Amino acid sequence: MIAAIKPAGSNTRGLLAYLYGPGRHDEHLDPHLVTGFAMLGMPDPGRDENATLTDLARHLDGPVHLRNSEFGKPVTDHVWHCPVRAAPEDRHLSDTEWGEIAQRIVSAAGIAPLGDDLACRWIAVRHADDHIHILATTVREDGRRPKLHDSGMRVGDECRQIEKDYGLRRLRKGDRTAARRPTQAEMHKAERLGWEQTSRQWLQDHIRAAIPHATSAEELLAYLEADDILVKPRRGPSGDLLGYAVGRPGDLNKDGEQIYHPGGKIAPDLTLPKLKARLETSAPEEHPTARRDRPPTPWHQATDALDTLHPETTSTSADEDARTQANISALGELIEATAQAAPADHRAQLRSASAAFARAQRSQVRAEDRAAHALRAAARDIAHTATGPDGSALAALTAALLWAAILAARWHDAKGHAHQADAARQAVQHLQSAADAALAPTLTELEARRPGEETRRTLANDVRASVPEHAERILTDLGWHALATVLADAEAGGHKPHQLLKEAATRRELGTAHRPARVLITRIQHTSRNSAPNRRAEAARLRSISASALGAPSPAAQPRTTAAPTSQPSRHRR
């Protein structure tokens, strides 16, 4: 059951005309009162041919007119309107039941608390089987205004209880992190102008698409302006940015003036302070002895960054939860950046995943945004890269994004974030399709050069020794021959297959994987893309760094010697 409180109005008679009228498409049938603040003597134009809408409006507006006659400043925002709708699959509710529901709604909202004889005047009109409209005038009988702060949350909580009491479809409890629903006026305007989205939806998509390209709020606004978004910054006397609003070209009010929407009215996480916290984080310094092989592409760097995402579902630490929430927020930015930079035939599913995951990016947990620098840096690098990924790099990244979204859904579930968990699971479905499509060409190529039978037997023994609990599922997977090719390639590069298998299994648990061989293919291709390190050379390099720090002569100044080869011969030939 959904109760949608509308913005305050000023014309009681006008709203009654709509409720008792035929509707925009003749959909209103048998409009009548089901209950109200005092049914005795209440004029009902739907049942009494002598009652008029004007009579009913005058009856409801009595306290408003009395207050306006006694005080200098008239009340003009006194019309409270709340449609209450049952789910399509819910059973038929009688007028009596709808009347009981309406009484509970106005009591929860603060319009007419139970036992308050001086409460506001209100009625509930029914003109369809599945919903009612509650209309109230927000001046009490004693002339005071009702306390309606947080009425939406209270009404939502009451709806959840009504669903339970009446055996109706149970909806999730709201947590104030959702974007605002489009109003009927916004939807009608978009339809009239031929737009697929309302202005606020359109602006939200464009802002989220711009975030991976910016490192500050000023850069973000500049990027939006370059993308033909109308931007109205709010600055202090010093020129500092204090706020912003954005407008969609062609979105004009009745006077022909451009309409602007503040970021916080578009989505809760798009306020200026929250954008600054996400964008303007300092980068951690890299350890000077970090290993340098072949320079990684942004796609490989992004996959490496995702390896650091390990949400702790059982954690009770507020600090740990804050870091996890920050990484999940940054994960959404990385999905969006990947969707923008991926080859054209892969973008649709990735964009759908990005749109679905937006709801999972924000929760009641306050994010520690500095903890997510690695993921955000990876998103920016992909957004700014001029070259697309090769097949294996895209397959590895989409597989990593898929696993990260699964972990995000689990974390939200464990924390009781129902809406966010649902959003993450929707994103998982799209990412699964994207990962399958990205891996398909690689599978074809790997299958075409599968190793010989003896090699496959040897590698199968490695699988049984490394991941015994999953070995039979892996070896009977249709992707086993492709995985065998990957393991043989890795061994030729100096890696040990059993170590790669163990490492891959720790990175991504295989128990829930439908196709474990495919999971291992992308994981092992990513980790074995560089040749295995020469341990002697690595140790010598670290000693030289330490010696340089102490002022000792560098190896370049010493006589060079030739090290004995350390690579091991392959156990088999392909």
DABEL-V482418 format. One record per residue. RES is the residue in three letters. PHI is phi in whole degrees, -180 to 180 (999 if undefined). Layout:
BEGIN
res: (RES:RES)
phi: (PHI:PHI)
END
This chain:
BEGIN
res: (MET:ILE:ALA:ALA:ILE:LYS:PRO:ALA:GLY:SER:ASN:THR:ARG:GLY:LEU:LEU:ALA:TYR:LEU:TYR:GLY:PRO:GLY:ARG:HIS:ASP:GLU:HIS:LEU:ASP:PRO:HIS:LEU:VAL:THR:GLY:PHE:ALA:MET:LEU:GLY:MET:PRO:ASP:PRO:GLY:ARG:ASP:GLU:ASN:ALA:THR:LEU:THR:ASP:LEU:ALA:ARG:HIS:LEU:ASP:GLY:PRO:VAL:HIS:LEU:ARG:ASN:SER:GLU:PHE:GLY:LYS:PRO:VAL:THR:ASP:HIS:VAL:TRP:HIS:CYS:PRO:VAL:ARG:ALA:ALA:PRO:GLU:ASP:ARG:HIS:LEU:SER:ASP:THR:GLU:TRP:GLY:GLU:ILE:ALA:GLN:ARG:ILE:VAL:SER:ALA:ALA:GLY:ILE:ALA:PRO:LEU:GLY:ASP:ASP:LEU:ALA:CYS:ARG:TRP:ILE:ALA:VAL:ARG:HIS:ALA:ASP:ASP:HIS:ILE:HIS:ILE:LEU:ALA:THR:THR:VAL:ARG:GLU:ASP:GLY:ARG:ARG:PRO:LYS:LEU:HIS:ASP:SER:GLY:MET:ARG:VAL:GLY:ASP:GLU:CYS:ARG:GLN:ILE:GLU:LYS:ASP:TYR:GLY:LEU:ARG:ARG:LEU:ARG:LYS:GLY:ASP:ARG:THR:ALA:ALA:ARG:ARG:PRO:THR:GLN:ALA:GLU:MET:HIS:LYS:ALA:GLU:ARG:LEU:GLY:TRP:GLU:GLN:THR:SER:ARG:GLN:TRP:LEU:GLN:ASP:HIS:ILE:ARG:ALA:ALA:ILE:PRO:HIS:ALA:THR:SER:ALA:GLU:GLU:LEU:LEU:ALA:TYR:LEU:GLU:ALA:ASP:ASP:ILE:LEU:VAL:LYS:PRO:ARG:ARG:GLY:PRO:SER:GLY:ASP:LEU:LEU:GLY:TYR:ALA:VAL:GLY:ARG:PRO:GLY:ASP:LEU:ASN:LYS:ASP:GLY:GLU:GLN:ILE:TYR:HIS:PRO:GLY:GLY:LYS:ILE:ALA:PRO:ASP:LEU:THR:LEU:PRO:LYS:LEU:LYS:ALA:ARG:LEU:GLU:THR:SER:ALA:PRO:GLU:GLU:HIS:PRO:THR:ALA:ARG:ARG:ASP:ARG:PRO:PRO:THR:PRO:TRP:HIS:GLN:ALA:THR:ASP:ALA:LEU:ASP:THR:LEU:HIS:PRO:GLU:THR:THR:SER:THR:SER:ALA:ASP:GLU:ASP:ALA:ARG:THR:GLN:ALA:ASN:ILE:SER:ALA:LEU:GLY:GLU:LEU:ILE:GLU:ALA:THR:ALA:GLN:ALA:ALA:PRO:ALA:ASP:HIS:ARG:ALA:GLN:LEU:ARG:SER:ALA:SER:ALA:ALA:PHE:ALA:ARG:ALA:GLN:ARG:SER:GLN:VAL:ARG:ALA:GLU:ASP:ARG:ALA:ALA:HIS:ALA:LEU:ARG:ALA:ALA:ALA:ARG:ASP:ILE:ALA:HIS:THR:ALA:THR:GLY:PRO:ASP:GLY:SER:ALA:LEU:ALA:ALA:LEU:THR:ALA:ALA:LEU:LEU:TRP:ALA:ALA:ILE:LEU:ALA:ALA:ARG:TRP:HIS:ASP:ALA:LYS:GLY:HIS:ALA:HIS:GLN:ALA:ASP:ALA:ALA:ARG:GLN:ALA:VAL:GLN:HIS:LEU:GLN:SER:ALA:ALA:ASP:ALA:ALA:LEU:ALA:PRO:THR:LEU:THR:GLU:LEU:GLU:ALA:ARG:ARG:PRO:GLY:GLU:GLU:THR:ARG:ARG:THR:LEU:ALA:ASN:ASP:VAL:ARG:ALA:SER:VAL:PRO:GLU:HIS:ALA:GLU:ARG:ILE:LEU:THR:ASP:LEU:GLY:TRP:HIS:ALA:LEU:ALA:THR:VAL:LEU:ALA:ASP:ALA:GLU:ALA:GLY:GLY:HIS:LYS:PRO:HIS:GLN:LEU:LEU:LYS:GLU:ALA:ALA:THR:ARG:ARG:GLU:LEU:GLY:THR:ALA:HIS:ARG:PRO:ALA:ARG:VAL:LEU:ILE:THR:ARG:ILE:GLN:HIS:THR:SER:ARG:ASN:SER:ALA:PRO:ASN:ARG:ARG:ALA:GLU:ALA:ALA:ARG:LEU:ARG:SER:ILE:SER:ALA:SER:ALA:LEU:GLY:ALA:PRO:SER:PRO:ALA:ALA:GLN:PRO:ARG:THR:THR:ALA:ALA:PRO:THR:SER:GLN:PRO:SER:ARG:HIS:ARG:ARG)
phi: (999:-120:-114:-110:-73:-89:-60:-60:-117:-133:-122:-64:-62:-66:-68:-62:-62:-71:-65:-95:-84:-76:89:-71:-130:57:-93:-84:-123:51:-68:-163:-77:-107:-171:-174:-69:-157:-67:-67:82:-77:-70:-124:-60:-82:-123:-116:-67:-90:-83:-120:-63:-65:-61:-65:-64:-66:-64:-74:-86:-50:-63:-67:-63:-65:-65:-65:-78:-99:-114:-68:-93:-74:-85:-121:-113:-99:-94:-104:-130:-142:-70:-126:-124:-86:-72:-57:-87:-70:-70:-71:-106:-78:-60:-62:-66:-63:-63:-64:-64:-61:-61:-68:-67:-69:-70:-65:-72:97:-72:-144:-59:-58:84:-94:-76:-109:-74:-71:-87:-157:-142:-126:-109:-117:-134:-159:-70:-103:-159:-130:-121:-102:-120:-136:-110:-92:-131:-73:-64:-92:90:-85:-91:-73:-92:-108:-61:65:-64:-62:-66:-66:-65:-60:-63:-67:-62:-63:-73:-62:-57:-68:-70:-102:68:-100:-59:-91:-98:-75:-75:-73:-133:69:-111:-80:-69:-66:-71:-63:-79:-61:-63:-65:-68:-66:-66:-62:-64:-65:-89:77:-93:-77:-128:-69:-61:-67:-65:-63:-67:-61:-61:-71:-67:-64:-69:-84:-56:-64:-91:-120:-116:-157:-65:-63:-63:-63:-65:-64:-65:-64:-63:-66:-91:69:-87:-81:-119:-123:-76:-114:-122:-84:-57:-82:93:-67:-76:-109:-178:-157:-141:-132:-134:-92:-55:90:-92:-116:-86:-65:-93:80:-97:-64:-95:-116:-120:-63:-56:-67:-83:-86:-159:-61:-94:-109:-69:-60:-59:-72:-66:-62:-62:-76:-88:-102:-105:-83:-86:-70:-77:-80:-63:-64:-97:-59:-71:-122:-103:-60:-56:-72:-78:-56:-68:-70:-62:-65:-64:-61:-64:-66:-64:-85:-88:-135:-59:-94:-69:-98:-70:-110:-85:-65:-65:-64:-64:-65:-68:-64:-62:-64:-67:-68:-62:-69:-60:-61:-67:-69:-62:-64:-63:-64:-62:-72:-98:-70:-55:-56:-75:-111:-75:-59:-67:-68:-67:-63:-64:-63:-64:-68:-75:-56:-69:-79:-75:-133:-148:-74:-77:-78:-79:-95:-64:-63:-72:-106:-60:-62:-67:-69:-63:-64:-63:-66:-62:-68:-62:-101:-71:-96:-118:-80:-83:-79:-59:-70:-67:-67:-62:-65:-69:-65:-66:-68:-63:-59:-65:-64:-67:-62:-64:-63:-62:-64:-65:-62:-60:-65:-91:79:-91:-63:-64:-67:-64:-61:-64:-64:-67:-63:-64:-59:-61:-69:-68:-63:-64:-65:-66:-62:-67:-70:-83:-54:-63:-63:-61:-61:-66:-68:-62:-67:-127:-59:-71:-67:-63:-64:-64:-63:-64:-63:-68:-62:-64:-62:-63:-64:-78:-87:-131:-59:-70:-117:-58:-66:-65:-68:-74:-99:-67:-63:-92:-62:-62:-66:-64:-60:-63:-63:-66:-66:-61:-64:-65:-65:-89:98:-87:-103:-54:-66:-70:-61:-65:-63:-64:-63:-68:-78:-73:-144:-61:-99:-61:-98:-76:-72:-130:-62:-64:-66:-60:-69:-59:-65:-67:-74:-60:-70:-75:-104:-67:-99:-62:-61:-67:-82:-63:-64:-64:-65:-65:-64:-65:-66:-64:-67:-66:-64:-65:-63:-66:-93:91:-78:-61:-78:-58:-63:-89:-102:-61:-85:-124:-95:-79:-69:-63:-115:-72:-94:-66:-67:-75:-157:-111:-92)
END
